[in-house]
Amino acid sequence: MRPMDAEQLRECGHRMVDFIADYYKSIEAFPVLSQVQPGYLKELLPDSAPNRPDTLDALFDDIPQKIVPGVTHWQSPNYFAYYPSNSSTAGFLGEMLSAAFNIVGFSWITSPAATELEVIVLDWFAKMLKLPSQFLSSGKAAIIFFTLGGGVIQATASEAVLVVLLAARDRILKKQGKKSLEKLVVYASDQTHSALQKACQIAGIFPENFRVVKADCSNSYAVAPETVSEAISIDLSSGLIPFFICATVGTTSSSAVDPLHKLGKIAQAHGMWFHIDAAYAGSACICPEYRHHLDGVEEADSFNMNAHKWFLTNFDCSLLWVKDRSYLIEALSTTPEYLKNKASQENSVVDFKDWQIPLGRRFRSLKLWMVLRLYGVENLQSYIRKHIQLAKHFEQLVLSDSRFEVVTPRNFSLVCFRLLPPTFEDDNGRNLNYSLMETSNSSGKIFISHTVLSGKFVLRFVVGAPLTEERHVDAAWKLLQDEASKLFESLYIINAGAH
């Protein structure tokens, strides 16, 4: 097989597209959660790479026989675990074109379309979310403000929070002096994604200065601003330097929404960087009825959401906006001689290499551009609303069965629920709910995940797969009910025998 042979490319491409189309046509037939055991693939593949080319037929035989059994099918309509990772025809087309161009767009000159399309679609998206004009790369903000904000596509929300933490760190160190690193303090809820803790480790924030504030369980596990203020006051009295607050819109465990406006005012009062992580729920805020969850975003220095979660845009595509790009650039820019060029030196263009950790970057804006164009805002809003309506439906099904409880009020398309344990069980239902999750998942019919809230082992049911319909939600609920009945029957038999 010669590299980039047009006829072979056409043959292979057609065959792969046919395979993918057939995969989606039959996706419900596969176990949602892969049923293989660790190390399964080592037994099926040779110890070393082939010396001579293999045939295309052999390769396409191996995909369904050896690879597919080890795939957990995130696009299955019966996938209800973690948070969704959407794909779509538009997203596929963007990925295909990006793969064909295969550019490494670290600076404007390496592919002007890649940089300029990214600037444009991030401005489009900011307007859809009604973000303040300071987050835009163009328009009124360019006239009103001395420094420009703007958007950039990161790979994940984990990278987004890392780059803004580095920008915030360098900003405060510039003010306080380079020797102040050991005094810098970061504040987050105990419901904040663990990516922030990892970012702190990378950024050199002392572990004891990563301040985890307990969320308010009486308020759907949103963080209480008063608790954050109290922690900041204690640290200030100890001579420490509070410099970063992270709020979440749609926490991982329960989809809670932190009080953005109050947290933003706290950050502003102390000269702190205020970051908002809306990785999951940001997509919903393109709908007017959910936009209020972003009230207070005007106080933020940075805002992030994942288009690859719930916006029909194939992984990876995490959208980050900042009010002042100069802090990112100062923290992350390097300009060796071999990367210098006229356009960059004249400061007439954006070089996204200075807004991220790696140098290289893919043409990710293509897929987001295609999703926005081929669906349109109205259809995307309907898509989000449909999933939220299905989650409401599941919530009502749970409430209709007295053996179960909804643990915290539903936000967006996540339902947190659990099976109530019999009175003679002394582990607060942990083993019972773990068993319900394991037996349901091992059936291959659905995939759900769990969390822990206030010491309770809680099951998470999130609607977000592109192909999910009401019949899939109903079938999942029936399976959970049936498995619950079997578990109760076994428990009562065992308890009767013990007495």
Backbone torsions as a table, in degrees:
resi	resn	phi	psi	omega
1	MET	NA	118.2	178.9
2	ARG	-84.4	143.7	178.3
3	PRO	-61.3	133.0	171.6
4	MET	58.9	31.3	172.2
5	ASP	-72.6	122.7	-171.2
6	ALA	-60.8	-43.5	-178.0
7	GLU	-68.4	-42.7	177.6
8	GLN	-64.5	-38.6	178.2
9	LEU	-60.8	-42.7	-180.0
10	ARG	-63.9	-44.5	-179.9
11	GLU	-63.8	-48.1	-178.7
12	CYS	-64.8	-41.8	-178.5
13	GLY	-62.5	-46.2	178.4
14	HIS	-60.3	-42.5	-177.2
15	ARG	-66.8	-40.5	179.5
16	MET	-68.0	-41.7	177.7
17	VAL	-61.6	-41.5	176.9
18	ASP	-61.3	-42.0	179.3
19	PHE	-62.0	-45.3	-179.0
20	ILE	-64.6	-41.8	178.5
21	ALA	-61.7	-42.9	178.1
22	ASP	-65.6	-37.1	178.4
23	TYR	-59.7	-48.0	-179.5
24	TYR	-68.3	-31.6	178.8
25	LYS	-65.1	-32.7	-175.4
26	SER	-112.2	14.7	-171.0
27	ILE	-60.8	-30.5	-179.9
28	GLU	-68.9	-16.7	-178.9
29	ALA	-77.7	-17.8	-177.4
30	PHE	-85.9	148.2	169.4
31	PRO	-60.1	130.2	-175.9
32	VAL	-60.9	-50.4	177.1
33	LEU	-91.4	127.1	179.4
34	SER	-54.3	136.6	-175.7
35	GLN	-101.4	8.5	-177.1
36	VAL	-76.6	164.6	176.5
37	GLN	-100.3	153.9	178.7
38	PRO	-53.2	134.8	179.4
39	GLY	85.9	6.4	-174.8
40	TYR	-60.0	-37.2	-171.7
41	LEU	-74.3	-28.3	178.5
42	LYS	-61.8	-30.1	179.6
43	GLU	-76.9	-17.0	-174.5
44	LEU	-103.7	-19.6	-176.7
45	LEU	-111.9	152.4	179.7
46	PRO	-66.8	166.9	-176.2
47	ASP	-74.9	-20.1	-177.4
48	SER	-144.0	164.5	-178.8
49	ALA	-69.2	152.2	-179.7
50	PRO	-69.4	143.4	177.1
51	ASN	-75.5	-33.3	-178.8
52	ARG	-118.6	154.7	-175.9
53	PRO	-58.4	139.8	173.7
54	ASP	-88.0	168.2	-179.4
55	THR	-86.8	155.3	177.3
56	LEU	-64.5	-36.3	178.1
57	ASP	-60.8	-43.6	-179.9
58	ALA	-64.2	-39.8	179.2
59	LEU	-62.9	-47.1	-179.0
60	PHE	-71.5	-19.6	171.5
61	ASP	-71.6	-38.8	-176.2
62	ASP	-72.4	-30.1	-177.2
63	ILE	-58.7	-55.5	-180.0
64	PRO	-71.0	-30.2	-175.1
65	GLN	-81.5	-33.3	-171.9
66	LYS	-117.9	-33.4	-177.3
67	ILE	-89.7	-50.3	-175.0
68	VAL	-56.7	-39.0	178.5
69	PRO	-59.9	-24.7	179.7
70	GLY	-95.4	11.3	179.1
71	VAL	-97.4	130.2	166.4
72	THR	-89.5	126.0	-165.6
73	HIS	-90.2	88.0	-176.9
74	TRP	-63.4	-25.4	-178.8
75	GLN	-92.3	1.9	177.1
76	SER	-62.8	141.8	176.5
77	PRO	-67.0	-9.8	178.8
78	ASN	-103.9	17.1	177.2
79	TYR	-91.1	117.5	-177.6
80	PHE	-130.3	20.9	-174.0
81	ALA	-96.9	166.0	175.1
82	TYR	45.7	-124.8	167.0
83	TYR	-128.5	158.2	-174.0
84	PRO	-67.4	160.7	171.4
85	SER	-133.3	91.9	-168.7
86	ASN	-74.1	148.6	166.9
87	SER	-131.2	166.5	179.6
88	SER	-162.1	166.0	176.1
89	THR	-58.9	-43.3	179.0
90	ALA	-61.9	-42.2	178.8
91	GLY	-63.4	-41.1	176.6
92	PHE	-59.5	-45.3	-178.5
93	LEU	-60.7	-41.6	177.6
94	GLY	-63.9	-40.8	178.3
95	GLU	-65.4	-40.0	179.5
96	MET	-62.3	-45.1	-178.8
97	LEU	-68.6	-38.4	176.6
98	SER	-62.1	-41.8	178.2
99	ALA	-65.4	-35.5	-179.9
100	ALA	-68.1	-45.6	178.3
101	PHE	-68.7	-40.6	177.4
102	ASN	49.1	46.7	179.0
103	ILE	-82.9	160.0	173.7
104	VAL	-118.2	86.3	-165.3
105	GLY	-88.1	61.7	-176.7
106	PHE	-76.2	-28.1	177.3
107	SER	-132.9	164.8	-176.9
108	TRP	-55.6	-42.4	-173.3
109	ILE	-67.7	-24.1	-178.7
110	THR	-70.5	-20.8	173.0
111	SER	-179.9	91.0	-175.3
112	PRO	-53.2	-37.9	-178.8
113	ALA	-61.6	-37.3	-178.2
114	ALA	-63.0	-45.8	179.8
115	THR	-68.6	-47.8	-172.6
116	GLU	-71.3	-35.0	176.4
117	LEU	-66.3	-38.2	178.6
118	GLU	-62.7	-43.8	177.5
119	VAL	-59.3	-44.6	-176.3
120	ILE	-67.4	-49.2	-176.2
121	VAL	-69.6	-29.8	175.5
122	LEU	-68.9	-35.1	173.5
123	ASP	-67.8	-41.1	175.3
124	TRP	-55.0	-48.7	-174.7
125	PHE	-67.4	-39.5	178.3
126	ALA	-59.8	-38.7	178.1
127	LYS	-69.4	-36.7	176.1
128	MET	-60.9	-37.3	-179.8
129	LEU	-85.1	-5.9	-176.2
130	LYS	57.3	43.8	174.1
131	LEU	-71.1	152.6	177.7
132	PRO	-57.5	151.8	-175.1
133	SER	-62.9	-20.2	178.7
134	GLN	-63.4	-20.6	-179.9
135	PHE	-85.8	-5.4	-178.6
136	LEU	-85.4	152.4	176.7
137	SER	-86.0	-14.8	-176.8
138	SER	-145.7	173.6	178.3
139	GLY	96.4	-149.5	-173.3
140	LYS	-61.1	-34.0	-177.3
141	ALA	-58.5	-34.6	-178.4
142	ALA	-65.5	-26.5	-178.7
143	ILE	-90.4	-41.1	-172.1
144	ILE	-77.2	-38.6	-171.9
145	PHE	-105.8	142.6	-179.2
146	PHE	-67.8	-37.2	177.8
147	THR	-113.3	146.5	-175.4
148	LEU	-96.7	146.1	168.5
149	GLY	-92.3	-156.0	178.2
150	GLY	152.6	170.2	-179.2
151	GLY	-115.3	155.0	179.4
152	VAL	-147.8	146.3	177.6
153	ILE	-91.9	117.0	172.1
154	GLN	-95.9	169.7	177.5
155	ALA	-71.0	-47.1	-176.3
156	THR	-142.9	168.1	175.1
157	ALA	-65.8	-26.7	176.8
158	SER	-63.5	-41.3	177.1
159	GLU	-70.7	-36.0	-179.9
160	ALA	-61.4	-47.5	-178.2
161	VAL	-69.1	-29.8	177.0
162	LEU	-65.9	-47.1	-176.3
163	VAL	-67.2	-36.7	179.2
164	VAL	-74.9	-30.3	175.0
165	LEU	-64.8	-41.7	177.0
166	LEU	-63.6	-40.8	178.1
167	ALA	-63.6	-43.5	179.6
168	ALA	-65.7	-40.8	178.7
169	ARG	-60.2	-48.7	-178.1
170	ASP	-67.8	-32.4	177.6
171	ARG	-63.9	-45.4	-178.6
172	ILE	-72.5	-35.2	178.7
173	LEU	-66.0	-33.4	177.2
174	LYS	-64.0	-34.5	179.5
175	LYS	-80.5	-40.7	-170.9
176	GLN	-94.8	-16.9	-176.3
177	GLY	104.8	142.5	-172.5
178	LYS	-62.1	-20.3	-175.9
179	LYS	-85.4	7.2	-175.2
180	SER	-93.3	4.2	-174.1
181	LEU	-54.8	-40.7	-176.1
182	GLU	-69.8	-8.9	-179.4
183	LYS	-100.5	-7.2	-175.0
184	LEU	-74.0	136.6	-176.3
185	VAL	-125.9	135.9	177.9
186	VAL	-111.0	140.5	-177.5
187	TYR	-120.9	135.4	178.9
188	ALA	-155.5	161.0	175.5
189	SER	-78.5	160.5	173.7
190	ASP	-71.7	-3.4	175.2
191	GLN	-100.9	-2.5	178.8
192	THR	-67.4	144.9	-178.7
193	HIS	-59.8	143.0	-178.2
194	SER	-63.5	-12.3	177.7
195	ALA	-58.9	-31.2	179.5
196	LEU	-67.1	-40.2	177.7
197	GLN	-61.5	-42.3	178.4
198	LYS	-64.8	-39.7	178.2
199	ALA	-60.6	-39.8	177.9
200	CYS	-63.5	-40.3	178.1
201	GLN	-61.2	-43.2	-179.5
202	ILE	-68.4	-38.1	-175.7
203	ALA	-79.3	-4.4	177.3
204	GLY	83.7	15.7	175.3
205	ILE	-71.5	129.9	-177.5
206	PHE	-61.2	134.3	-176.9
207	PRO	-52.6	-37.7	-178.7
208	GLU	-72.5	-9.4	179.1
209	ASN	-102.7	10.8	171.6
210	PHE	-93.4	100.6	-170.4
211	ARG	-90.3	113.1	179.7
212	VAL	-100.3	114.3	-176.9
213	VAL	-97.5	131.4	-177.4
214	LYS	-67.2	131.4	179.3
215	ALA	-74.0	160.6	-178.1
216	ASP	-89.7	104.7	-177.5
217	CYS	-67.1	-21.1	178.1
218	SER	-79.3	-9.8	179.7
219	ASN	-122.4	48.4	176.1
220	SER	58.5	24.2	176.8
221	TYR	71.1	27.7	167.0
222	ALA	-82.6	153.5	-179.0
223	VAL	-78.0	144.7	178.4
224	ALA	-89.1	122.5	-178.8
225	PRO	-56.8	-35.7	-178.9
226	GLU	-61.4	-36.6	179.5
227	THR	-67.8	-38.4	176.8
228	VAL	-65.4	-44.8	179.5
229	SER	-59.9	-41.7	-179.9
230	GLU	-63.1	-43.5	179.0
231	ALA	-63.1	-39.9	179.2
232	ILE	-64.7	-43.1	-179.6
233	SER	-61.0	-41.6	179.3
234	ILE	-63.1	-43.0	-178.6
235	ASP	-68.4	-37.9	177.9
236	LEU	-62.8	-41.0	179.7
237	SER	-66.6	-19.8	179.0
238	SER	-94.3	4.5	177.9
239	GLY	83.9	12.2	178.7
240	LEU	-86.3	170.7	-175.0
241	ILE	-122.7	96.5	174.5
242	PRO	-66.1	130.3	-176.0
243	PHE	-139.4	-7.9	-173.7
244	PHE	-150.8	128.7	173.2
245	ILE	-122.9	134.0	175.7
246	CYS	-115.1	123.5	174.2
247	ALA	-108.9	157.1	-177.4
248	THR	-126.2	137.1	170.2
249	VAL	-111.4	96.6	-176.9
250	GLY	96.1	70.3	-178.2
251	THR	-63.3	157.7	-175.5
252	THR	-63.7	-43.0	-174.9
253	SER	-73.4	-44.9	-170.2
254	SER	-134.0	4.0	-179.2
255	SER	62.6	33.5	176.6
256	ALA	-70.6	156.5	179.0
257	VAL	-120.0	117.6	178.9
258	ASP	-72.6	153.0	-179.6
259	PRO	-74.7	92.3	-170.8
260	LEU	-62.2	-45.5	-174.0
261	HIS	-61.7	-47.1	-178.2
262	LYS	-67.2	-40.9	178.3
263	LEU	-65.7	-38.1	178.3
264	GLY	-63.3	-39.8	178.4
265	LYS	-66.1	-37.3	176.2
266	ILE	-62.1	-47.0	179.3
267	ALA	-60.3	-44.1	-178.5
268	GLN	-63.2	-40.4	-178.8
269	ALA	-63.3	-27.2	-177.0
270	HIS	-110.4	10.6	178.7
271	GLY	64.6	34.5	-177.1
272	MET	-98.7	155.3	173.8
273	TRP	-78.5	131.5	-179.5
274	PHE	-114.6	115.5	-179.5
275	HIS	-113.3	139.2	176.8
276	ILE	-115.3	123.2	176.8
277	ASP	-102.3	107.1	177.7
278	ALA	-118.9	40.9	-172.0
279	ALA	-50.5	-49.1	-178.7
280	TYR	-86.2	-56.7	-166.7
281	ALA	-82.8	-8.1	178.8
282	GLY	-56.6	-36.0	-179.9
283	SER	-58.3	-39.0	-177.5
284	ALA	-65.0	-23.1	-173.9
285	CYS	-77.5	1.1	168.8
286	ILE	-76.1	-13.7	176.4
287	CYS	-87.8	127.6	-176.9
288	PRO	-52.9	-35.8	-176.7
289	GLU	-72.1	-11.9	177.4
290	TYR	-113.9	-2.5	-177.6
291	ARG	-62.1	-26.9	-178.8
292	HIS	-60.7	-19.7	177.5
293	HIS	-66.5	-15.4	177.4
294	LEU	-100.1	5.0	177.0
295	ASP	-59.0	125.6	-174.6
296	GLY	108.1	-8.3	179.2
297	VAL	-62.3	-21.9	178.9
298	GLU	-64.8	-17.6	178.0
299	GLU	-84.9	-12.4	-171.3
300	ALA	-79.7	151.2	170.8
301	ASP	-88.2	-26.7	-178.7
302	SER	-151.2	151.9	-177.5
303	PHE	-143.8	137.1	-174.8
304	ASN	-137.8	140.3	170.6
305	MET	-148.4	155.3	-177.1
306	ASN	-101.7	110.9	174.3
307	ALA	-68.7	-22.4	-179.0
308	HIS	-81.3	-2.6	177.7
309	LYS	-86.5	-58.4	-166.7
310	TRP	-135.4	28.7	-173.6
311	PHE	-133.9	27.5	173.2
312	LEU	59.1	21.4	-178.3
313	THR	-112.7	118.1	-174.0
314	ASN	-57.6	144.7	176.9
315	PHE	-58.5	136.6	7.8
316	ASP	-114.4	140.1	-176.5
317	CYS	-162.5	83.7	-178.7
318	SER	-105.1	123.5	-172.1
319	LEU	-97.9	125.3	-178.8
320	LEU	-124.6	130.6	173.9
321	TRP	-118.8	143.7	175.5
322	VAL	-129.5	150.9	177.9
323	LYS	-78.6	-31.1	-177.6
324	ASP	-135.3	103.2	-177.3
325	ARG	-66.7	-21.2	-174.5
326	SER	-61.8	-31.9	179.8
327	TYR	-69.7	-37.2	174.3
328	LEU	-63.1	-48.0	-175.4
329	ILE	-64.3	-42.0	179.6
330	GLU	-63.6	-34.9	-177.4
331	ALA	-80.0	-28.2	-167.3
332	LEU	-120.3	-6.2	-173.4
333	SER	-80.2	136.7	167.2
334	THR	-136.5	141.6	-177.1
335	THR	-135.2	76.2	174.7
336	PRO	-67.9	161.7	-175.4
337	GLU	-55.7	-40.1	-175.0
338	TYR	-70.6	-8.3	176.6
339	LEU	-105.4	-2.0	-178.6
340	LYS	-73.9	143.6	176.3
341	ASN	-154.4	164.7	-173.8
342	LYS	-61.4	-47.4	-176.6
343	ALA	-60.5	-43.2	180.0
344	SER	-67.0	-41.5	-177.2
345	GLN	-70.4	-23.9	177.0
346	GLU	-84.1	-2.3	-179.9
347	ASN	55.8	32.8	-179.3
348	SER	-99.0	-0.9	-176.6
349	VAL	-137.6	167.4	173.6
350	VAL	-96.9	133.0	172.6
351	ASP	-113.9	102.1	-173.4
352	PHE	-69.7	-9.4	173.8
353	LYS	-59.8	-25.2	-178.0
354	ASP	-89.8	6.2	180.0
355	TRP	-116.1	10.6	-172.1
356	GLN	-150.2	173.0	-179.9
357	ILE	-77.4	-54.9	-178.8
358	PRO	-76.0	167.0	172.2
359	LEU	-80.8	-55.8	-175.4
360	GLY	-71.9	153.7	178.1
361	ARG	-155.1	144.8	-179.4
362	ARG	-84.6	167.7	179.0
363	PHE	-82.9	66.0	-173.1
364	ARG	-73.4	-25.0	-176.2
365	SER	-65.8	-20.6	179.7
366	LEU	-58.2	-45.4	-175.8
367	LYS	-70.8	-37.2	177.2
368	LEU	-66.7	-40.7	177.0
369	TRP	-59.1	-44.3	-179.3
370	MET	-69.0	-37.9	176.7
371	VAL	-62.4	-46.2	-179.3
372	LEU	-63.7	-38.9	-177.5
373	ARG	-76.4	-43.1	-173.1
374	LEU	-83.6	-15.3	175.1
375	TYR	-105.6	-46.6	-174.7
376	GLY	82.2	154.2	-173.8
377	VAL	-60.6	-42.2	-176.8
378	GLU	-61.1	-44.2	179.2
379	ASN	-68.3	-35.3	178.0
380	LEU	-67.1	-38.7	175.6
381	GLN	-63.1	-42.2	179.0
382	SER	-63.4	-37.7	178.8
383	TYR	-60.6	-47.4	178.6
384	ILE	-63.2	-46.2	-177.7
385	ARG	-61.6	-37.4	179.4
386	LYS	-61.4	-45.0	-179.9
387	HIS	-65.0	-40.2	179.1
388	ILE	-65.2	-37.9	177.8
389	GLN	-65.6	-39.2	177.6
390	LEU	-65.8	-36.5	176.9
391	ALA	-66.8	-39.4	175.3
392	LYS	-59.9	-41.5	178.9
393	HIS	-60.9	-45.5	179.5
394	PHE	-64.6	-40.6	178.9
395	GLU	-58.1	-41.6	179.3
396	GLN	-67.0	-36.4	176.9
397	LEU	-62.7	-42.1	178.8
398	VAL	-63.2	-45.2	-178.2
399	LEU	-65.0	-22.1	-178.2
400	SER	-80.3	-9.6	-178.2
401	ASP	-113.7	112.5	-174.0
402	SER	-66.1	-11.4	178.1
403	ARG	-76.8	-15.9	-176.7
404	PHE	-114.5	163.6	170.6
405	GLU	-139.3	147.9	168.9
406	VAL	-86.5	121.7	-168.8
407	VAL	-78.0	-38.3	-179.8
408	THR	-144.2	146.2	-177.8
409	PRO	-52.1	137.3	-177.3
410	ARG	-68.0	134.1	167.3
411	ASN	-117.5	136.2	175.6
412	PHE	58.3	-127.6	-173.3
413	SER	-115.4	25.0	177.0
414	LEU	-109.9	131.2	174.3
415	VAL	-116.8	122.8	176.0
416	CYS	-101.2	120.3	-173.9
417	PHE	-144.7	170.9	174.6
418	ARG	-158.9	161.6	175.7
419	LEU	-87.1	124.2	-178.4
420	LEU	-72.1	130.2	-176.9
421	PRO	-77.5	152.8	173.3
422	PRO	-62.2	158.9	-176.9
423	THR	-62.4	-26.4	-177.7
424	PHE	-83.2	-4.1	176.6
425	GLU	-83.6	135.1	-174.5
426	ASP	-113.2	13.5	-178.8
427	ASP	-111.4	20.5	177.7
428	ASN	62.3	22.5	175.0
429	GLY	84.6	9.1	-177.9
430	ARG	-62.6	-52.8	-178.0
431	ASN	-63.7	-37.6	-179.6
432	LEU	-62.8	-47.6	-177.7
433	ASN	-74.1	-33.3	174.5
434	TYR	-62.5	-42.8	179.1
435	SER	-64.6	-39.1	178.4
436	LEU	-62.3	-43.2	178.7
437	MET	-65.0	-45.3	-176.7
438	GLU	-66.8	-44.2	-179.2
439	THR	-68.0	-36.7	178.4
440	SER	-67.5	-44.7	-179.6
441	ASN	-68.3	-38.7	-177.9
442	SER	-71.3	-14.5	175.3
443	SER	-68.7	-21.0	-177.5
444	GLY	80.9	-3.3	-175.1
445	LYS	-84.7	-29.3	176.6
446	ILE	-144.3	170.1	171.7
447	PHE	-139.7	116.9	174.2
448	ILE	-122.4	165.2	179.1
449	SER	-128.5	-175.0	-173.3
450	HIS	-138.1	171.7	170.3
451	THR	-151.8	-177.0	174.2
452	VAL	-127.6	125.8	178.2
453	LEU	-127.8	122.7	-178.7
454	SER	51.7	40.2	177.6
455	GLY	80.6	-2.2	179.7
456	LYS	-96.2	135.4	173.4
457	PHE	-76.7	116.2	-169.9
458	VAL	-120.2	139.2	176.5
459	LEU	-91.0	140.1	-178.7
460	ARG	-112.9	127.3	177.9
461	PHE	-123.8	106.3	-177.2
462	VAL	-115.9	129.0	177.6
463	VAL	-94.3	126.5	-178.5
464	GLY	-172.7	-6.9	178.4
465	ALA	-70.5	139.8	-174.9
466	PRO	-58.2	-29.3	-173.9
467	LEU	-96.1	0.2	-174.7
468	THR	-69.8	132.3	176.3
469	GLU	-122.7	174.0	-178.6
470	GLU	-60.1	-34.6	-179.4
471	ARG	-62.8	-31.5	178.7
472	HIS	-71.6	-39.0	177.2
473	VAL	-64.6	-44.2	179.1
474	ASP	-62.6	-41.7	-179.9
475	ALA	-66.2	-37.9	178.5
476	ALA	-64.5	-42.8	-179.9
477	TRP	-64.9	-40.9	178.5
478	LYS	-62.2	-41.5	177.9
479	LEU	-61.2	-45.2	-180.0
480	LEU	-62.9	-40.7	177.4
481	GLN	-64.1	-45.1	-178.9
482	ASP	-63.2	-43.8	179.4
483	GLU	-66.9	-34.9	177.0
484	ALA	-63.6	-41.3	178.8
485	SER	-61.4	-42.9	178.6
486	LYS	-63.3	-41.4	-179.7
487	LEU	-64.9	-44.2	178.9
488	PHE	-62.8	-41.3	179.3
489	GLU	-59.6	-44.7	179.4
490	SER	-64.9	-42.5	-178.7
491	LEU	-62.5	-43.9	-177.3
492	TYR	-69.6	-33.0	176.4
493	ILE	-65.5	-46.1	179.0
494	ILE	-63.4	-42.8	-179.0
495	ASN	-66.1	-38.8	178.7
496	ALA	-64.7	-38.2	179.2
497	GLY	-67.4	-32.2	-179.1
498	ALA	-72.1	-18.1	-178.7
499	HIS	-112.1	NA	NA
